[in-house]
Amino acid sequence: MSVPAEAVGQPKKAATAAWIGSALEYYDFFIYGSAAALIFPKVFFDESDPANATLLSLATFGVAYAARPVGALFMGHFGDRVGRKKIMVFTLILMGLSTFLIGCLPTRDQVGSLAPVLLVLCRVLQGISAAGEQASANSMSLEHAPSHRRGFFTSFTLSGTQGGQLLATLVFLPVAALPEDQLLSWGWRVPFWLSVAVAVVGFVIRRKLDETPAFEQQTASEGVVKLPLLLLLREHWADVLRVIGGAVIASVSTIFTVWALAYATSDAVGMSRSSMLWVGALANLVALAAIPLWATLSDRIGRRPVFLVGAVGSAIMMFLYLWAISTGNYPLTLLLGIVTFGVVYSAANGVWPSFYGEMFSTRVRLSGMAIGTQIGFAVAGFAVTFAAQIAGPDGTDWSSVALFTAALCVPPVIAALTARETHKVATEDLGARTPRKASHPETVSA
């Protein structure tokens, strides 16, 4: 059976748009994480109590995750009613604007306690934006993808987030190398101001993307659901709970990216900002290759086993990584950082877009993914704050933080063990009670 050239190209086009858009979106999101660990305690909070200033700064990082579930209710509702494309464009513009405004904020020395209040407000806008970004991009790429390669094509969204984090790290490297007075006065603002270019490029790319055939067919044949949330909770409540539990795996990312960075550069360990930023940069570079490879493997053997490798492996590897930091041995820290985040965590990170998305039907897919992931991600966001408390008043109890991280890997393991395996289910049957296996004679490889 022949396939029109336009149809053949759409999966690649959707995956590319998801990758680039997510990379640009999460560039904005991750530069905040770096600044929260390295700069904001000195700029927006009381420097006379460094430990408390760091704790409050890391708490503002978690604020966006608290806003995400609320944003997910709105983004999911409208995404399942007006389409994936419109939400993808809106979230990108909102993220770019809120990030640019952070770069313009006055400091504590200039306006006192109003400074952290304004910071939190901008952070909330970032969280609302991120709530709809991944769910809409994942839904877009999944619904455009051939049934037998959904894992591969949907993984581009997560490869994009790693690309965004890599870009954010590379931008912060020269900024972090500035003299202290320049860094704290104007240097830290530059990465945030660059979000204007990020928003413009992302807007152009996503405006050119077509809506998915699955959504258009559903709209034409059945119409849209008036209240997707009610249908979601009535027919897919168990899957929503699984996605919430699975999404807690993102705690590995936030603790690796934010808490471990703050710990390694603290007086107790004494590693330089630039050297630790290189750990993140190289780990993300490896992840760019590892994520599509893990996702391709999931197209062959299933989503569950690959996700479990990532969840269980991350629980083990975070012990080794944090231990390496505690020794002050930089080569060992670099190696274990790359293996932990670039390779092992990428197994779960690369497969969850297809794993979660395949649990839901087209009518409620964006709502299910947005609400489920963002509640789980809210836990992950505040995991950094809890880790800072668990580490003790001097912030050196890394083993307790490692145990805490391992405990957060338990819900994802339970979610995967209780989920259905869906990698061979036809796209049109996803979310159905009695799905049939997909047949692929008409599919075209990328």
C-alpha positions as CSV (number, residue, x, y, z in Angstrom):
1,M,0.0,0.0,0.0
2,S,1.6,3.3,-1.0
3,V,1.8,6.2,1.4
4,P,1.6,9.8,0.3
5,A,4.9,11.7,0.5
6,E,3.4,14.3,2.8
7,A,2.3,11.6,5.2
8,V,5.8,10.0,5.2
9,G,7.4,13.3,6.1
10,Q,5.0,14.3,8.9
11,P,6.4,12.0,11.6
12,K,9.9,13.5,11.0
13,K,8.5,17.0,10.9
14,A,6.5,16.6,14.1
15,A,9.5,15.0,15.9
16,T,11.8,17.8,14.8
17,A,9.3,20.4,15.9
18,A,9.0,18.7,19.2
19,W,12.8,18.4,19.6
20,I,13.5,22.0,18.7
21,G,10.6,23.5,20.6
22,S,11.3,21.5,23.7
23,A,15.0,22.3,23.5
24,L,14.2,26.0,23.4
25,E,11.5,25.8,26.0
26,Y,13.7,23.9,28.5
27,Y,16.7,26.1,27.8
28,D,14.6,28.7,29.6
29,F,13.5,26.3,32.4
30,F,17.0,25.0,33.1
31,I,18.9,28.2,33.2
32,Y,16.7,29.0,36.2
33,G,17.9,25.8,37.9
34,S,21.6,26.8,37.4
35,A,20.9,30.3,38.6
36,A,18.9,29.1,41.7
37,A,21.9,27.0,42.7
38,L,24.7,29.4,42.0
39,I,23.5,33.0,41.9
40,F,20.0,33.7,43.3
41,P,21.0,33.0,47.0
42,K,23.3,36.0,46.7
43,V,21.1,38.2,44.6
44,F,17.5,37.8,45.9
45,F,18.0,36.5,49.4
46,D,19.8,37.4,52.7
47,E,23.5,36.7,52.3
48,S,24.0,36.8,56.1
49,D,22.6,33.3,56.3
50,P,24.0,31.4,53.3
51,A,22.4,28.0,54.1
52,N,18.9,29.6,54.5
53,A,19.4,31.7,51.4
54,T,20.3,28.6,49.4
55,L,17.3,26.7,50.8
56,L,14.9,29.6,49.9
57,S,16.4,29.9,46.4
58,L,16.0,26.1,45.8
59,A,12.4,26.5,47.0
60,T,11.7,29.0,44.3
61,F,12.9,26.4,41.8
62,G,10.1,24.1,43.2
63,V,7.4,26.8,43.0
64,A,7.1,26.2,39.2
65,Y,6.5,22.6,39.9
66,A,3.7,23.5,42.3
67,A,2.1,25.7,39.6
68,R,2.4,22.9,37.0
69,P,-0.6,20.8,38.1
70,V,-2.8,23.9,38.0
71,G,-1.5,24.8,34.6
72,A,-2.0,21.2,33.4
73,L,-5.7,21.4,34.1
74,F,-6.1,24.3,31.7
75,M,-3.5,23.2,29.1
76,G,-4.9,19.7,29.1
77,H,-8.5,20.8,28.7
78,F,-7.8,23.2,25.8
79,G,-5.3,20.9,24.2
80,D,-7.9,18.2,23.9
81,R,-10.5,20.7,22.7
82,V,-8.6,23.0,20.3
83,G,-5.7,20.8,19.3
84,R,-2.1,20.1,20.1
85,K,-0.5,22.8,17.8
86,K,-2.1,25.8,19.5
87,I,-1.0,24.8,22.9
88,M,2.5,24.2,21.7
89,V,2.8,27.7,20.3
90,F,1.2,29.3,23.4
91,T,3.4,27.6,25.9
92,L,6.6,28.6,24.1
93,I,5.6,32.3,24.0
94,L,4.7,32.3,27.7
95,M,7.9,30.6,28.7
96,G,10.0,33.1,26.6
97,L,8.2,36.1,28.1
98,S,8.4,35.0,31.7
99,T,12.1,34.1,31.4
100,F,13.0,37.4,29.8
101,L,11.2,39.2,32.7
102,I,13.4,37.3,35.3
103,G,16.4,38.8,33.6
104,C,14.9,42.3,34.2
105,L,14.0,41.9,37.9
106,P,15.5,44.2,40.5
107,T,17.6,42.6,43.2
108,R,17.1,42.5,47.0
109,D,19.5,45.3,47.5
110,Q,17.4,47.5,45.2
111,V,13.9,46.8,46.3
112,G,14.2,44.6,49.4
113,S,11.7,41.8,49.9
114,L,9.7,42.7,46.8
115,A,12.5,41.1,44.7
116,P,11.9,37.5,45.7
117,V,8.2,38.0,45.4
118,L,8.6,39.1,41.8
119,L,10.9,36.2,41.2
120,V,8.3,33.8,42.4
121,L,5.6,35.3,40.2
122,C,7.8,34.9,37.1
123,R,8.6,31.3,38.2
124,V,4.9,30.5,38.4
125,L,4.4,31.6,34.8
126,Q,7.3,29.3,33.8
127,G,5.6,26.5,35.6
128,I,2.2,27.1,33.8
129,S,4.0,27.1,30.5
130,A,6.0,23.9,31.1
131,A,2.7,22.2,32.2
132,G,1.5,22.0,28.7
133,E,4.8,21.9,26.8
134,Q,5.8,18.2,27.0
135,A,2.2,16.8,27.0
136,S,1.4,18.7,23.8
137,A,4.7,17.9,22.1
138,N,4.5,14.2,23.0
139,S,0.9,14.0,21.8
140,M,1.8,15.7,18.6
141,S,4.7,13.3,17.8
142,L,3.0,10.2,19.0
143,E,-0.1,10.8,16.9
144,H,2.0,11.5,13.8
145,A,4.3,8.5,14.3
146,P,4.1,5.1,12.6
147,S,2.6,2.6,15.1
148,H,5.8,0.5,15.2
149,R,8.1,3.5,15.9
150,R,6.2,5.5,18.4
151,G,8.9,5.1,21.0
152,F,11.6,6.5,18.7
153,F,9.6,9.5,17.4
154,T,8.2,10.5,20.8
155,S,11.6,10.3,22.4
156,F,12.6,13.4,20.4
157,T,10.7,15.5,22.9
158,L,12.9,14.3,25.7
159,S,16.0,14.6,23.6
160,G,15.0,18.2,23.1
161,T,14.8,18.8,26.8
162,Q,18.3,17.4,27.2
163,G,19.4,19.6,24.3
164,G,17.9,22.6,26.1
165,Q,19.7,21.7,29.3
166,L,22.9,21.3,27.4
167,L,22.4,24.7,25.7
168,A,21.6,26.3,29.1
169,T,24.8,24.8,30.6
170,L,27.0,26.0,27.8
171,V,25.5,29.5,28.0
172,F,26.2,29.5,31.8
173,L,29.8,28.4,31.5
174,P,31.2,31.7,30.3
175,V,28.8,33.5,32.7
176,A,30.0,31.5,35.7
177,A,33.6,32.3,34.8
178,L,33.0,36.1,35.1
179,P,34.5,37.9,38.1
180,E,32.1,37.8,41.1
181,D,31.1,41.4,40.9
182,Q,30.2,41.3,37.2
183,L,28.5,37.9,37.6
184,L,26.2,39.2,40.4
185,S,25.5,42.6,38.8
186,W,24.7,41.9,35.1
187,G,26.3,38.6,34.0
188,W,23.6,36.3,35.3
189,R,20.9,38.3,33.4
190,V,22.3,37.6,29.9
191,P,21.1,33.9,29.6
192,F,17.6,35.1,30.6
193,W,17.5,37.9,28.1
194,L,18.4,35.5,25.3
195,S,15.0,33.9,25.8
196,V,13.6,36.5,23.3
197,A,15.5,34.8,20.5
198,V,14.4,31.4,21.9
199,A,10.7,32.4,21.7
200,V,10.9,33.9,18.2
201,V,12.7,30.8,16.7
202,G,10.3,28.4,18.4
203,F,7.3,30.3,17.3
204,V,8.3,30.2,13.7
205,I,9.0,26.5,13.8
206,R,5.8,25.4,15.5
207,R,3.5,27.7,13.5
208,K,4.4,25.6,10.4
209,L,3.5,22.3,11.9
210,D,0.2,20.5,10.9
211,E,-2.3,19.3,13.5
212,T,-2.3,15.5,14.0
213,P,-4.4,13.3,11.8
214,A,-5.7,11.5,14.9
215,F,-7.1,14.7,16.4
216,E,-8.6,15.9,13.2
217,Q,-10.2,12.6,12.5
218,Q,-11.7,12.5,16.0
219,T,-12.9,16.1,15.7
220,A,-14.6,15.3,12.3
221,S,-16.2,12.0,13.3
222,E,-17.0,12.3,17.0
223,G,-16.3,15.9,17.9
224,V,-14.3,17.1,20.9
225,V,-15.1,16.2,24.5
226,K,-16.7,19.1,26.3
227,L,-15.1,18.2,29.6
228,P,-12.0,16.0,28.9
229,L,-11.2,15.9,32.6
230,L,-14.4,14.1,33.6
231,L,-14.0,11.5,30.8
232,L,-10.3,11.1,31.9
233,L,-11.2,10.5,35.5
234,R,-14.1,8.2,34.7
235,E,-12.3,5.9,32.2
236,H,-8.5,6.3,32.9
237,W,-8.2,7.1,36.6
238,A,-5.9,4.2,37.2
239,D,-3.6,5.2,34.3
240,V,-3.5,8.8,35.7
241,L,-2.3,7.4,39.0
242,R,0.4,5.3,37.1
243,V,1.6,8.4,35.3
244,I,1.8,10.4,38.5
245,G,3.8,7.6,40.1
246,G,6.0,7.2,37.0
247,A,6.7,10.9,36.7
248,V,8.3,11.0,40.2
249,I,11.3,9.6,38.4
250,A,12.1,13.2,37.4
251,S,13.3,13.6,41.0
252,V,16.6,12.0,39.8
253,S,17.0,14.8,37.3
254,T,16.2,17.7,39.6
255,I,18.5,16.4,42.4
256,F,21.3,15.7,39.9
257,T,20.9,19.1,38.2
258,V,20.3,21.4,41.1
259,W,21.1,19.9,44.6
260,A,24.2,18.0,43.5
261,L,25.5,21.2,41.8
262,A,25.0,23.2,44.9
263,Y,26.6,20.5,47.1
264,A,29.6,20.1,44.8
265,T,30.3,23.8,44.7
266,S,29.8,24.4,48.4
267,D,32.7,25.1,50.8
268,A,32.4,21.5,52.1
269,V,33.5,20.0,48.8
270,G,35.0,23.0,46.9
271,M,34.6,22.0,43.3
272,S,34.5,25.0,40.9
273,R,31.3,26.1,39.2
274,S,32.7,25.7,35.7
275,S,33.9,22.1,36.3
276,M,30.6,21.0,37.6
277,L,28.7,22.7,34.8
278,W,30.8,20.6,32.5
279,V,29.6,17.4,34.2
280,G,26.1,18.4,33.3
281,A,27.0,19.4,29.8
282,L,28.8,16.2,29.0
283,A,26.1,14.0,30.6
284,N,23.4,15.8,28.5
285,L,25.5,15.3,25.4
286,V,25.6,11.6,26.0
287,A,21.9,11.6,26.8
288,L,21.2,13.1,23.4
289,A,22.5,9.8,21.9
290,A,21.2,7.4,24.6
291,I,17.6,8.5,24.6
292,P,16.7,7.6,21.0
293,L,18.6,4.3,21.4
294,W,16.7,3.3,24.5
295,A,13.4,4.4,22.9
296,T,14.2,2.3,19.8
297,L,14.9,-0.7,22.0
298,S,11.5,-0.1,23.6
299,D,9.9,-0.4,20.2
300,R,11.3,-3.9,20.0
301,I,11.1,-5.3,23.5
302,G,8.5,-3.1,25.2
303,R,8.2,0.1,27.3
304,R,8.1,-1.6,30.7
305,P,11.5,-3.3,30.8
306,V,13.3,-0.3,29.5
307,F,11.6,2.0,31.9
308,L,12.4,-0.3,34.8
309,V,16.1,-0.4,33.9
310,G,16.1,3.4,34.1
311,A,14.2,3.6,37.4
312,V,16.1,0.8,39.3
313,G,19.4,1.8,37.8
314,S,19.0,5.5,38.7
315,A,18.3,4.5,42.4
316,I,21.7,2.7,42.5
317,M,23.8,5.1,40.5
318,M,22.8,8.2,42.4
319,F,24.5,6.7,45.5
320,L,27.7,6.3,43.5
321,Y,27.5,9.8,42.0
322,L,26.9,11.6,45.3
323,W,29.6,9.6,46.9
324,A,32.0,10.6,44.2
325,I,31.2,14.2,44.8
326,S,31.8,13.8,48.5
327,T,35.3,12.5,47.9
328,G,36.2,15.7,45.9
329,N,37.6,13.5,43.1
330,Y,36.6,15.3,39.9
331,P,37.5,12.7,37.3
332,L,35.4,10.1,39.2
333,T,32.6,12.6,39.6
334,L,32.6,13.3,35.9
335,L,32.6,9.6,34.9
336,L,29.8,8.6,37.3
337,G,27.8,11.7,36.4
338,I,27.9,10.8,32.7
339,V,26.9,7.2,33.4
340,T,24.2,8.1,35.9
341,F,22.4,10.9,34.0
342,G,23.6,10.4,30.5
343,V,23.1,6.6,30.2
344,V,21.1,5.0,33.0
345,Y,18.5,7.7,33.7
346,S,18.0,8.2,29.9
347,A,16.4,4.7,29.8
348,A,13.4,5.9,31.8
349,N,13.6,9.4,30.4
350,G,13.6,8.3,26.8
351,V,10.7,5.9,27.0
352,W,8.2,7.7,29.2
353,P,6.7,9.9,26.4
354,S,5.4,6.8,24.5
355,F,4.8,4.8,27.7
356,Y,2.5,7.4,29.3
357,G,0.9,8.6,26.0
358,E,-0.1,5.1,25.0
359,M,-2.2,4.7,28.1
360,F,-4.8,7.2,26.8
361,S,-7.1,7.6,23.9
362,T,-6.9,10.5,21.5
363,R,-9.9,12.2,23.2
364,V,-8.1,12.7,26.5
365,R,-4.4,12.0,25.8
366,L,-3.1,15.5,26.3
367,S,-5.1,15.9,29.5
368,G,-4.0,12.6,30.9
369,M,-0.3,13.2,30.2
370,A,-0.4,16.8,31.3
371,I,-2.2,16.2,34.6
372,G,-0.4,12.9,35.5
373,T,3.1,14.1,34.7
374,Q,2.8,17.5,36.3
375,I,1.6,16.2,39.6
376,G,4.5,13.8,39.6
377,F,6.9,16.5,38.5
378,A,5.6,18.7,41.3
379,V,7.0,16.1,43.7
380,A,10.3,16.1,41.7
381,G,10.5,19.9,41.9
382,F,10.3,20.1,45.6
383,A,12.6,17.1,46.0
384,V,15.4,19.6,45.7
385,T,14.1,21.5,48.7
386,F,13.7,18.4,50.8
387,A,17.1,17.2,49.8
388,A,18.6,20.5,51.1
389,Q,16.9,19.9,54.4
390,I,17.8,16.2,54.6
391,A,21.5,17.1,54.0
392,G,21.6,18.8,57.4
393,P,22.5,22.3,58.5
394,D,25.9,22.0,56.9
395,G,24.5,20.4,53.7
396,T,27.0,17.5,53.7
397,D,24.9,14.4,54.5
398,W,24.9,13.1,50.9
399,S,24.1,9.5,51.9
400,S,20.7,10.6,53.3
401,V,20.0,12.4,50.0
402,A,20.9,9.3,48.1
403,L,18.5,7.2,50.2
404,F,15.8,9.8,49.7
405,T,16.4,9.7,45.9
406,A,16.3,5.9,45.9
407,A,12.9,6.0,47.8
408,L,11.5,8.4,45.1
409,C,12.4,5.7,42.5
410,V,10.0,3.2,44.1
411,P,6.7,4.7,42.8
412,P,7.9,4.6,39.2
413,V,8.9,1.0,39.6
414,I,5.4,0.2,40.9
415,A,3.8,2.1,38.1
416,A,5.7,0.2,35.5
417,L,5.1,-3.2,37.0
418,T,1.3,-2.6,37.1
419,A,1.0,-1.0,33.6
420,R,-0.1,-2.7,30.4
421,E,2.5,-3.2,27.7
422,T,1.4,-1.2,24.7
423,H,4.3,-1.1,22.2
424,K,2.4,-3.4,19.8
425,V,-1.0,-1.8,20.1
426,A,-2.3,0.0,17.0
427,T,-2.4,3.8,17.5
428,E,-6.2,3.9,16.9
429,D,-6.7,1.4,19.7
430,L,-4.7,3.0,22.4
431,G,-6.7,3.5,25.5
432,A,-9.3,1.0,24.4
433,R,-10.5,-1.7,26.8
434,T,-9.6,-4.6,24.4
435,P,-6.9,-3.3,22.0
436,R,-5.8,-5.3,19.0
437,K,-2.2,-5.7,17.9
438,A,-0.9,-3.3,15.3
439,S,-0.1,-4.4,11.8
440,H,2.6,-2.5,10.0
441,P,2.7,-3.5,6.3
442,E,1.9,0.0,5.2
443,T,4.3,1.9,7.5
444,V,7.4,3.6,6.2
445,S,10.6,3.7,8.2
446,A,12.2,7.0,9.0
